[in-house]
Amino acid sequence: MEGSMKSICFSKIGLLFAAFSLAACRAEEPLAETAGSDRRPNIIYILADDLGYNEVGVYGQSKIRTPHIDQLANNGMRFTQHYSGSPVCAPARSTFVEGKSTARSTVRGNYSIGGWDEELGQYPLPAGTRTIGSMLQEQGYKTAVIGKWGLGGPGSTGQPNDHGFDHFFGYLDQKYAHNYYPTHLWRNKSVVMLRNDWIEDHQVLQEGLDENDPESYRDFVQEDFAPDLMADEAVRFIEDNKNQPFFLYFAVTIPHVSLQVPEDSLAEYDGAFPETPYTARELNTWLTYLPHRTPRAAYAAMVTRMDSYVARIVARLEETGLAENTLIVFTSDNGPTFNGGSDSAFFESAKPLSGLKGDVREGGIRVPFIASWPGRIEKNTTNDHVSAMWDMMPTFADISGATANEGSDGLSFADTLLGRDGQQQHESLYWELGSQQAVRMGNWKGIRKNIKRNPDAPIELYDLSTDIAETTNVAAAHDDVVKKIRRIMASREPAVIDNWNFEVPRE
């Protein structure tokens, strides 16, 4: 595959944003030393894209096969109350790399620079931002992000090589990831040309084409399937760095629409489900994604193909003798989607939760989370510890001997992973997106919606211990709890752009 690509330099596009810096802190003793290892543990963080809470077998999925992810859980710990940083892509990733919730993180929404035909990326991280990658670089780790970045485009202040990652391969601009057969990807700051023709990724099946004929969809499957190339790169990174500690952030783009998958994977689900072709002809063009003749089979096949990438990563760790000194995390950036031919109702993708991607209800933010570390994390265990994406920075700091950013909103849950006493608990967790706010405080969940149109929008209150689907608003019976949640919502810091701001609730 390497021989079919060539790298060319891409000219920088100037984008100027205010810079700030966070000082690096002293390192502490890594857990590897207490385990008798002569090197710090490797860390692999696999982030699926729009994978729902119930789209993995060990979480209850029965129609989509995920045997290798399930085996990862059987060899480690499955969390039932882990949360994304946001119900959409870019802000979730910002909370991960910065260790901050959306009360204070830089990126609070999907905000593209330029138009749909311009590869300028999303709102970028400011120069000097100390990320989870920077933190681990300071501890001697070789670091890589492979997959979808979404925190700064070409020539911006937000490129991953400038934010703690020695190596990058994938999509810089996340809107280009709506097509799995792009004309190019990025390796560090150079373009890598692929054997694909340009596809307009927001289109309908053209009139006159037979929606039941496979040939009508032939142009949407081409030569180089980007996630396969990313998996190749991830395995290569492990091999190339087997003699030193490494951090691999594998941000695979599956199963985000468009529905595209190579024919060998699609064949695994041939005839498995009742199907209606997704032509998108009834939608406005900007809402569409690429058509597919068998959308349910395509979606399931995409998830199962991602499962094979997990198998490849685990196998390479075992082949190189690194498995027992490597923590692997598998999770998702937000809940399952609602468009592009996906069928979250059919797959019960968020069961037993309500809400989907873009929603601060549980289905939009509660995600699968599996952690495996042979000999360190107890096998086949389930844990209900409440944790969130911004907890990963202090958790990885504990594991590597680093120090998280001062003022991080995260709490390390290394004690939970390793079966130790003394685990700290969050007093509250906070999310915001567009016209929504949400707070979890113990088993209480407060939600405030439509706040840009109605600054006095009331707070809805749900008891997740008895109402995980958030069906019964009990705010009227618990005014004291509502007041506490209101104060937490009001304490958010203003976002860097006005489009992400709104009126906070008043007493």
N, C-alpha and C positions, 0 to 999 in steps of 0.2 A: 504493500500500500504506500510505503514511503516513496517508492520509486515513481509513483504516479502523481506526486505532488511537487510543487516547486515554491520556494519562498521568495517573495519580492517585498521590498521596502514600501511602506505606505507613508505618504507625506502627512505631517502632523497638522491638525486643525486646531487652531488656538481657541481655548476656552479659559477665561480668567475667573477665578473664584477666590474668595478670601481663604487664607491659610491659617491653620492653627496647629500647634504641636502639643503632644503629651509626653512628658518625660518617662523614659524607661526606668523601671525600678529594679532593685536587687533581686537576684535569684535565690531560691531556697533549695533544700535538698530534694532531688526528684525521687519519686516512688521506686524507680528502678533500682536505686541503691539499697533500699530496704528490702527489695526482693532478691538481692544477690546478683543482679545483672551488672555488667561492666559498662552498659550504655543506657541512655535514657530510652524510655519506651517510644515506639513509633505510634502515630495517631492517624487514623483514617476516618474521615467524616464524609459519609455518602449521603448526599441530599437529593432526594427525588423531587420532581417538579409537579405540583398539583396532585400528589398521591393522597387519597383519602384515608381516614382512620380505619376503615373497614375494607381496604383494598389489598390486604396482605392476609395470607391464609391463617397465620397464628392470631390474627385479630378478628377472624370470623368469615373471611371471604371464601365462598364455595365455588364460584364460577371462573375465577382467574387463578392460574397455577403459579405459585411462588415458592417452589420447594427449597431453593437455596437461601432465600431470606428467612424462611421458616426454620431452616437448620441453623442459621445464625442465632435465632432466638432460642432454639433448643440448646445451643451451646453457651448461652448467656442469659441476659436479663431483658424482659419485655416490660416497658413502662405503659401504664394505662392513663396517666394524667400529665403527659408532656405536651407543651404548647409551642406552636410556631411564634415567631416574633410579630407576624402580621398576616392578615388573610390574603395578601397578594405578594408578588415575587420580590421586587426590589427592596421594599422596606424590611421584609423578613431577613433578607441577606445582610442588610445594614445592621440589624440588631445582632446578628451572629458575629460579624467581623469586628464590631465596635464594643460588644458586651453591654449594650444599653437597650432599654425598652423604647418604644416609640413615644414615650413621654419626653425623651431627651436625645434620641438618635438623630443622625444627620438626615437620612432619607425617610420620609414619612408616606410616600406614595409612589406609584408608577408614573414618572414624569419624564417623558422623552424630550430630548433636545432636537430641534428640527422636525421635519416632516417624516412621513412614513417611508419616503424614498431616499432619506438621508441617513447614513450610518454615523450618527453623532453620539449615540448612547443615551443613557439615562442621567439624571442629575448626579454629578460625580462627588465622590468623597473629596474633601479639601486636602490640599497638600499638607503633609506632616501628620496625618491621622495615624495614630498607633493602633494597628489592628491585631487580631488574633495571630495573623501570620507574622507580623513584626515581633510580637511577644515571643513566639517560638524560634524565630531567627536568632534572637538575642541569646537563646539557650543552645545555639549550635545546630539547630534543626535545618535541614534542607526542606524548603516549603514549595508547594505547588497548588494551584487551583486549576482544575481541568473541568470544562463544561461551560455553564452559563455564569457570567459575571454580573452584569446589570448595574454596576456602581460607577460607571464612567466609561465613555467611549474613546475612540482613537484621538490622541492628541490632548486629552483632557487631564485634569489633575487627579482623576480617579482610576487610572490604569493599574491593574493588579501588581505589575512589577515595581510600581512606586509605593506599594502599600504592604510590603512584607512578604511578597511571594516571589521566590527565585524563578519560578517557571509558571507560565500560563499557556493553555491551549484550549481554544473553544470560541464561543460567541462573546464578544465584548458588548455589543448592543443586543439586549434581550429580545427586541421585537424581531430581529433577524432569525431568532430561534423558533419562530412560528413555522419555519420551513426546515424539515429534517434533511433536505438535500440542497444545501446552500451552494453557491458558486465558490465560496471561500470560508475559511475559518482564520483565526489568529493564533500564531505561536509567538508569545511574548509581544513585541511591537511590530511584527512583520506579518504580512498576509500569506496564507497558505492556500494556493489555488486547488480546487477539487475538480473531479471529472463530472461535474453537473452543469446543466444549462440553467439559466435564470428562470425561476418560477415566481409569478406573482402570487403571494401566499394568502391573499384575501380575495377570493373569487368564487364564482358559482360554476356549476356544471353548465357548459354552454348549451343553449337551445339547439335542438336538432340531434344531440347526442343521446343515445339510448342509456338510461340510468341503470339498466340491468345488464349491460354489456361490459365485461371487464376491460375491453379495449378503450372505452370512453374515459377511463381513469389512468391509462398507461403512462401518460406524461408526468404524473405526480410521484412515480417511483423511478429513481434514476440510478446512478452508479455508486456514489460514495455516501453512505448513510452516516451522518455526523456522529450519533452516539456510539457507533462501532469504532470510529476513529478515536473518540475520546476514551473508550475502554482500552483500546490498544495503547494509547498514550499513558493511561494510568498504570497499566501493568508494566510498561517500559520504565516509568518513573520508579516503581518499586524495585525493579531489577537494577537500575542504574545507581540507586542509593542504598543498596542492601548493606553496605559497610558503614553507614552513618545513620543517626536518628533522622527520621523524616516525618513531615506532616503533609498528608494528601487530603485536600478538600476536593472531593469528586462530586461536582454539581451537575449531575446528569439531567438532561432536559425532559426525560420521559416521566409521566405520560401527558405532559402539556400538549394540547392540540396545536398544530394540525394532526389529523390521523394519518400517519404515514409509517409504514414498517415494511421491511423486505419480505418478499414472497415466501421464503422458507418459514418465517415465523407466522405469517398469516395462515399458511397451510395447516398449522397445528390446531387452529380453531375453525377450520373449514366445516360449515354446517352445524356448528355447535349451538348457535342461538337463532331465534327468529330475527329476521333483519328487514329493515326498510332503508334503502339507499339514502345517504345524506347528500343532497344536491345543493343545498343552501340557496336555491332559487327564490325562496320566499322571503329572504332576509335582505336588509340593506348591505351593500358591499362591505362597508367597514366593519360589520359585525360577523362576517363570514370567515371561515377557514376552509382549507382545501377539501373538496368533496371526496367521499369514499363510498364504494358500493356496499360494503359490509362493515358498517362503523363499529358494531359491538365486537366483532371478531378482531378488527384492527386494534381497538383499545386494549382488549385482553392480551393480544399478541405483543403489543408494545410493553406492557408491564412484565410479561413473561420474558421478553428479551432483556429487559433491565435486570431481571432476576439472574440471567446468565452472566451478566457483568459481575455481579456479586460473587458468583461461583468462581469466575476467573481470578478475581482479586484474592479470594481466600486460598485458591490453589497455588497462586504464585507465592504467597506468604509461607505456605507449607513447604513448597519446593526450595525456597531460599532459607529455610530454618528460622524464619522471623515470626511465626504465628504466635508463639508464647510470649513475645515481647511487643505485641501490637494490640492496641485498643482499636476496635472497629465499631463505629456508630453508624446506624442506618436510620434515616428519618425523612421527613418531607417539609417543604417550605411553607405549605398551607394546605387547606382542605381541597376536596375534589371540585372540578369545574362544572360548568353548566352550559357550555356552548361548543361549537365546532363539531357537532355530531356525537359528542360524548353522551352517555346515558347513565348518570349517577343514580337515578331511581332504579333502573334495571339491575345494576350491580350492587345496590344498597351501599354505595360507596362511603357514606358517612354514618351508617348505622352504628349505634342507636342515637346518634346526635342529630340536631336540626341545624340547617344552614349549610351553605357551600362556600366555595372560594369567594372572597370579597365581602364576607359577612363576619361580624365579630361574635356571632353565636358560636357555640362549641364546634359545630361542623366545619366552620371556616378556619378555626385556629387550633383545635386539638388534633394531634397528628400521631402516627405510629412512631415509636422510638425504641430501637433495639441496640443493646450494647453487648459486645462479646470481647472477652480477653481471657484466653485459656489459662487456667491456673490462678487467676486473680478475681474474676467475676464468677459467682456461683452459677452452675449450669441450670437451664430450664427453670428459671425463677421469674416471677411476676411481681412488679412493685408499683404501688400507688402513690409514690412520692410526687408532689406537684412541682414541676420544673418547666423551664422555658428556654427558648433558643439563646437568650442573652446570658444564661447560666454556663454556656459552654466555655467562654473565656476563663472564668475562674476555675472551672473544673479541669480544663486542660492545663491551667497554670499549676494546680495542685499535682497533677500527674507528671508534669515535666520539670517541676522545680522552679517555675517562672512566677512572676507576680502580675496579676491582672491590672488593667488600667485603674488608676485611682478614680473613685467615684463610679465604678461599674455598678449597674443595677443588678448584676447577677450574683448568685450564691453558688459556690461549688457544691456539687453533689457527689464528689468522689467518695465520701463516706458511705453513701448509699450503694454506689457501684461495687465497692470493695467490702461491704458487709461490716463496716465499723460503726461503733457508737458515736453519738455526738452530732448527727446531721442537723444542720440549721434549716429552718423552714421560712418561707416567704411570708411576710405579713400581708402582702398583696401583690398582684400582678396587674399590669396595665396595658391596654391596646388602644390605638386610635387609627382611623382610616377614613378620609373624606369627611362625611357627616356622621360618623359613628365614634362612640367611645365605649370601652368595656373595662370592668375591673373585676378580678376574682379576689375574694377575701375569705379565707377559709373555704367553707362550702357555699358561700354566697357569691352570686354572680350578678353584677349590675350592668345594665346596658342602656345607653342613651343614643337615640337615632334621630335622623333628619334635623340635626342641630344647626346646620347652616340656614335652613329655611325657618327654623323655630328655635331661637337661642334659649327659650325657656322649656325646651323639650323635657318631659319628665324622665326620671330614671325608673326603668323596669327592674324588678328584683326577682331572682330565681334561686331556689334552694337545690343545688346540684346533687345533694345527698339523696334526695327523693324525686328529683325532677331533672334528670340528665338531659332530656330533650327540650328543656326550657319552654314548657307549655303553659305554666300557671304563674302569672305575675302576682307576687305577694307583697309588693312594696307598701301597700296601704296598712298592712299589719306589722310592719317592722320599720318604723320611722327612724329609729336610732341607727340601724344598719345603713339605711339610705343616706343619712347625714354623713356618716363616715365615708361612704363611697363617693358622695358628692365632693367632699374635701379632697380626696385623692384625685378625682377627675379635674378639679380646679387647679391642682398643683403642677400640671404639665408645663413644660417650658415652651415658649414660642418656637415654631419651626423656622427654618432658614428662608423659606419662600412663603409668601402670603397665601398661595393656593392651598397650603396645608393647614392653615390656621382657622379658628372659629371661636365663637364666644364660649367661655367655660361656664359651667353651671353656677348660679348664684344661690346664696343661702336664702 
